[in-house]
């Protein structure tokens, strides 16, 4: 299982807004996460929490590009992901040294798939039926608006359609990762159901990423604020590991890394 360490360079992220907005602090935190066991650094320049303001591509690029450049300079072997739904931002991030595009909008921006195909980068495709592209502004709206009931059958089917579109555009199968998009346009019970059945998504034939770290599904289930959701996150990481999920996206790298390593040791002994 590969660990994606979350690096938000935003003033208003739901979990750590403003904490790593300065380039040097962000690069140092990336280095800390790499030391703690992160395989990938996932950099975001716009909060997608419910109620967050929409950020222009220009502003987003100002936030993320210097950080990507600083990390690439300090840690040349680091694998860097750009967490954006805007093709313009994704292109600038790739030019600055990013390796992966993590798009929580299900490729709502029509320019995204051609960009990914041309760049030959790895692309993480999330399920998000509430993401709507506004052609007049070039921005995505309604990222968290509830549209219809969500279950693994609809999520898997929706991602399969999008994945086929990616393949038809010339994107290599090995460069596609699927994410069920936990929390976007769904309630707590639906989130829990998707997590329970997350292994079903692997039947589509692509690696799967689960991003649940500190999310509201944990807070609502346990009745806890954002800064007290570590144990819930670790429980879901352990569950994802036991379901053979390929990637996990987390804020607390060290703790999640230790959970995974302990489970790996137990499973190695069990199969010996």
C-alpha positions in Angstrom: 0.0 0.0 0.0 1.4 3.4 -1.0 0.9 6.4 1.3 -0.1 9.8 -0.1 0.9 12.6 2.3 -1.5 15.5 2.2 0.1 18.9 1.8 -2.5 21.7 1.8 -1.0 25.1 0.8 -4.3 26.9 1.4 -5.5 29.4 3.9 -8.8 27.6 4.5 -8.5 23.8 4.3 -10.9 22.0 6.6 -8.0 20.3 8.4 -4.8 22.4 8.3 -5.7 25.6 6.5 -2.9 28.1 6.5 -0.4 25.9 8.3 1.8 25.3 5.3 1.0 28.3 3.1 4.6 29.5 3.1 6.8 27.8 0.5 9.7 27.0 2.8 7.4 25.6 5.5 5.5 23.5 2.9 8.7 22.1 1.5 10.0 21.3 5.0 6.8 19.5 5.8 7.0 17.5 2.6 10.5 16.4 3.7 9.2 15.4 7.1 6.4 13.3 5.5 8.9 11.6 3.2 11.0 10.7 6.2 8.0 9.3 8.0 7.1 7.0 5.1 5.1 8.9 2.5 5.5 7.5 -1.0 3.7 10.5 -2.7 3.3 14.1 -1.7 -0.2 15.4 -2.7 -0.2 19.2 -2.9 -3.5 21.1 -3.0 -4.0 24.8 -3.5 -7.8 25.0 -3.1 -9.9 23.7 -0.3 -12.8 21.5 -1.4 -14.6 21.4 2.0 -18.3 22.3 1.9 -18.7 26.0 1.9 -15.1 26.8 0.8 -14.7 29.7 -1.7 -13.8 28.9 -5.3 -10.2 29.8 -6.2 -9.2 30.9 -9.7 -6.6 29.0 -11.6 -4.2 32.0 -11.4 -4.4 32.1 -7.6 -4.1 28.3 -7.4 -1.0 28.3 -9.5 0.6 31.0 -7.4 0.1 28.8 -4.3 1.2 25.4 -5.7 3.9 26.0 -8.3 6.5 27.5 -6.0 6.0 24.7 -3.6 6.3 22.0 -6.2 9.5 23.6 -7.5 10.9 23.9 -4.0 10.1 20.2 -3.2 11.6 19.1 -6.5 14.8 21.0 -5.8 15.2 19.8 -2.2 14.0 16.2 -2.8 14.6 15.4 -6.5 13.4 11.8 -6.2 10.1 12.7 -4.5 6.9 11.6 -6.3 4.6 14.7 -6.4 0.9 14.8 -7.0 -1.1 18.0 -7.7 -4.6 17.9 -6.2 -6.6 20.0 -8.6 -9.7 19.8 -10.9 -8.5 22.6 -13.2 -6.5 21.6 -16.3 -4.7 25.0 -16.3 -3.4 24.4 -12.8 -2.6 20.8 -13.6 -0.5 21.8 -16.6 1.5 24.4 -14.7 2.1 21.9 -11.9 3.3 19.2 -14.3 5.6 21.7 -15.9 6.9 22.6 -12.4 7.8 18.9 -11.7 4.6 17.1 -10.6 4.2 13.5 -11.6 0.5 12.8 -10.8 -2.8 14.7 -11.3 -5.3 14.0 -8.5 -8.6 15.3 -9.8 -11.6 15.1 -7.4 -14.1 16.3 -10.1 -14.2 13.2 -12.3 -12.6 15.1 -15.2 -15.3 17.7 -15.2 -12.9 20.2 -16.9 -13.1 19.1 -20.6 -9.4 20.2 -21.0 -8.2 17.7 -18.4 -8.3 14.4 -20.3 -6.4 15.8 -23.3 -3.8 17.3 -21.0 -3.3 14.0 -19.1 -3.1 12.1 -22.4 -0.4 14.5 -23.8 1.6 14.6 -20.6 1.5 10.8 -20.1 1.3 11.4 -16.3 -0.5 9.3 -13.8 -4.1 10.4 -13.2 -6.2 9.7 -10.2 -9.9 9.8 -11.2 -12.4 10.4 -8.4 -16.1 9.7 -8.5 -18.0 13.0 -8.1 -21.3 13.4 -9.8 -21.9 16.8 -8.2 -18.9 18.4 -10.0 -20.2 20.8 -12.6 -17.9 22.7 -15.0 -18.8 26.4 -15.7 -17.6 27.2 -19.2 -17.9 30.9 -18.7 -15.5 31.0 -15.7 -13.5 27.8 -16.3 -14.3 26.8 -12.7 -16.0 23.8 -11.1 -19.1 24.4 -9.0 -21.3 22.3 -6.7 -18.5 20.0 -5.7 -20.3 18.7 -2.7 -23.9 19.2 -3.7 -26.0 16.1 -3.3 -27.5 14.8 -6.6 -28.7 11.3 -6.0 -28.3 8.2 -3.8 -24.8 6.9 -3.8 -23.7 3.2 -3.6 -20.8 1.2 -4.8 -22.7 0.0 -7.9 -23.3 3.5 -9.1 -19.8 4.7 -8.2 -18.2 1.7 -9.9 -20.3 2.1 -13.0 -19.6 5.9 -13.2 -15.9 5.4 -12.8 -15.9 2.6 -15.4 -17.4 5.0 -18.0 -14.9 7.7 -17.2 -12.0 5.2 -17.3 -13.1 4.0 -20.7 -13.0 7.6 -21.8 -9.5 8.0 -20.5 -8.4 4.8 -22.3 -10.0 6.0 -25.6 -8.0 9.2 -25.3 -4.8 7.3 -25.2 -4.1 7.3 -21.5 -2.3 4.1 -20.5 -4.1 1.7 -18.2 -1.2 1.6 -15.8 -1.5 5.4 -15.4 -5.0 5.4 -14.1 -6.0 5.2 -10.4 -9.6 5.1 -9.2 -10.9 6.9 -6.1 -14.5 6.5 -4.9 -14.6 10.1 -3.7 -15.6 9.6 -0.1 -17.6 12.6 1.2 -18.4 14.3 -2.1 -22.2 14.7 -2.5 -23.0 11.8 -0.1 -24.2 11.4 3.5 -22.4 9.5 6.3 -24.2 6.2 5.8 -23.3 6.3 2.1 -19.7 7.0 2.9 -19.6 4.1 5.4 -21.1 1.8 2.8 -18.6 2.8 0.1 -15.7 2.2 2.5 -17.1 -1.2 3.4 -17.3 -2.2 -0.2 -14.3 -0.4 -1.5 -12.6 -3.6 -2.6 -15.4 -4.0 -5.2 -13.9 -1.1 -7.1 -10.8 -3.1 -7.8 -13.0 -5.3 -10.1 -12.7 -2.5 -12.7 -9.0 -3.5 -13.2 -7.3 -0.4 -11.9 -5.5 0.5 -8.7 -7.7 2.1 -6.0 -7.0 5.1 -3.7 -9.0 5.7 -0.6 -9.0 9.2 0.9 -10.8 9.3 4.3 -8.2 11.0 6.5 -9.9 13.3 9.1 -13.1 13.4 7.0 -16.6 14.1 8.2 -17.5 10.5 8.0 -15.2 9.9 10.9 -16.3 13.0 12.8 -20.0 12.2 12.3 -19.6 8.6 13.3 -17.6 9.2 16.4 -18.9 12.7 17.3 -15.4 14.2 17.0 -13.9 17.5 15.7 -11.3 17.5 13.0 -8.3 17.5 15.3 -9.5 14.3 17.1 -10.0 12.0 14.2 -6.6 10.2 14.1 -7.8 6.9 15.6 -10.8 6.8 13.2 -8.4 7.4 10.3 -6.1 4.7 11.4 -9.0 2.2 11.7 -10.0 2.9 8.1 -6.4 2.6 7.0 -6.2 -0.8 8.6 -9.4 -1.8 6.9 -8.2 -0.6 3.5 -5.0 -2.6 3.9 -7.0 -5.7 4.7 -9.1 -5.1 1.6 -5.9 -4.9 -0.5 -6.4 -1.3 -1.5 -3.4 0.1 -3.3 -3.2 3.7 -2.1 -4.2 5.6 1.0 -4.3 9.4 1.3 -3.6 10.8 4.8 -2.5 13.8 6.9 -0.7 11.9 9.6 1.9 9.9 7.7 4.0 8.5 10.6 1.0 7.0 12.4 -0.5 5.5 9.3 2.9 4.2 8.1 3.3 2.3 11.4 -0.1 0.7 11.2 0.6 -0.5 7.7 4.1 -1.8 8.6 2.7 -3.7 11.6 0.0 -5.3 9.4 2.5 -6.2 6.8 4.6 -8.0 9.4 1.6 -9.9 10.7 0.5 -10.9 7.2 4.0 -12.0 6.2 4.2 -14.2 9.3 0.7 -15.5 8.6 1.7 -16.6 5.1 5.1 -17.9 6.0 
